Amino acid sequence: MLLKGLALSLVSSMAWCVLFNVPVRTIFAGGIAGMVGYVVYSLLPLLNAEVLLSTFVSAAIVSLLSQVMSIFLRVPSTNFSVAGIIPLVPGSLAYKAMLAFVNNDYIGGITLATKTMMVAGAIASGLIFGISVVTIVKGARHAGKRAQ
Amino acid sequence: MSSDLVMDTCLLAGSIILKNGGETYRTEETMARIAQAAGMDDVNSSATPTSIILSFRCRGLDHTRMVRTPSRTTNLNKITLVNDVSRRFVGGSITLEQAYLTLCEIDQKKPLYPKWMQHIAAAIASGSFAMLAGGTWFDLLPSALAGLTVILSLEYLEQFVRMKFFTEFSAALLGGLFALLAVTIFPELHISIIIIGAMLPMFPGIAITNSLRDLMAGDLVAGVSRGVEAMLTAVSVAVATAIILWFTR
């Protein structure tokens, strides 16, 4: 079951890389970013984590990983992070929200739509978290050099 | 060093980055770095998702120019290449003329992967995302075909309808209709899974990521405008999905 998820997240992230014309040498790295994100996303609920927490943590890990890979492969980190967050997209939540609206269940629809927005926000803040950690490290190193 | 060549090089680099889906802070930074490395004083650059302004002072004379980028696509390869060129120029391993010629070459480059390969990639992405969302093996092929319908209609409708959001709406509608058709013919398929997979190629991933990075860099105008772009795309896809679901009631 987990093996199937691993293969599927790898394949779908790599396909997304092709869709965005990333350089050939970084396609596999982008797939790895997506796979790692999916692994974290599917393992955290086993530790009783909420869906928001697991989405946030996995988005942050994807973002950190893409920053690290961007330093090693010398390409902009967008190349990896765009594909990496694909397995976390709240597709089924958004679908359920639409279904509720169509069935005139407006209260349920708003609840689900809010939940979708919260998950999207968790992805966004996870990405921001990863970026800012790297920025802080860079800034600290810069300040250290200036102090010498 | 002639200031015209510096200006041309900077603006070309900036417009390639902006046209192909780069962040505005990257555009500004690249232009400012090239101009500074070329020995210009008082460099100021400003970019929004649709325009670039660059100004600098060269031997007591001020130079300012602005370019607009009306159409935007996504080609991260070109951004990587421009990044490389600017890094090499700032590092001093190539001259300004070489940098300009390389940038012209990059601008003329065709997408890295042919059209058919991108269409297949969209189909694969849709199919595997549908499986991740809890589909069975039988849902894989219909989702992939629905994703293919979406990407093909995005591509061909764009040439007739010049409005991006209406194109996305119609593509989502066509993809949903395909899902509806598939479920009507084979009732054992799950329409929810197929629709979730089919809408994936329209997910505004790059707009969201870039908007966040722009906001983080303090570029509030660019960040907000990209965020609104992403939201409009999401809303047009959502409305199309709701219309399709209304048929299934």
Interface residues (C-beta under 8 A of the other chain):
Chain A: K4 G5 L8 S9 V11 S12 A15 W16 V18 L19 F20 N21 V22 P23 V24 T26 Y38 R74 V75 P76 T78 N79 S81 V82 I85 I86 P87 V89 G91 S92 A94 Y95 M98 L99 F101 V102 N103 A120 I123 A124 L127 I128 I131 S132 T135
Chain B: G21 G22 E23 R26 T74 N75 L76 N77 K78 I79 T80 N83 D84 P111 L112 Y113 M117 Q118 A121 A122 I124 A125 S128 F129 M131 L132 A133 G134 S192 I195 I196 G197 M199 L200 P201 F203 G205 I206 I208 T209 N210 L212 R213 M216 A238 T241 A242 L245 W246 R249
